[in-house]
């Protein structure tokens, strides 16, 4: 059994790894961190994650710090049923879904920056906020209603997290909403939500784009 330690901030991309660990019933140490102190910038954490972010994970002493890479590696090592093998017909859809999560993530990062991180109104761009919300809505049209590769996989964990966060900023298209109903009903997702910790980033249920 692998010895796993996960550095985690509630509601962040490290939730993807937390969810995976619950899906496979792994034993792990969860180290709760915060964006609002200096702990992610200290030398020890930067050695694990050069950008000073989460997730950071150690698997039998091996450090990793990119959530998509972590998901694929852990699936290969611990849960082959949560990946699509090389040469399989659904492999392309699997890889597409795993990486499309980062397309959604880019829009989510911009929206989070403007709605939450830039706390003073004068720092925010209403134009960017409206534009990114529209771009996110358009990108979500490619999601759902079924599992990305025909069966649940780590691609759905990556995408599912992005869709879950997208609901803070836009109304999900109907297929994406059905997809969200599927993954949020999974017992492992519900266990991960319970372990995620108090909200640190998104303290409102919804952040509408400014009128204009």
ABEGO torsion letter per residue (X at the ends): XBBBBBBBBBGBAAAAAAAAAAAAGBBBBBBBBBAABAAAABAAAAAABAAGBOBBBBBGGBBBABAAAAAAAAAAAABAAABBBBGBAAAAAAAAAAAAAAAAAAAAAAAAAAAAABABAAABBAAAAAAAAAAAAAAAAABOABBAAGBBBAAAAAAAAAAAAAAAABBBBAAAAAAAAAAAABAAAAAAAAAAEBBAABABABBBBBBX
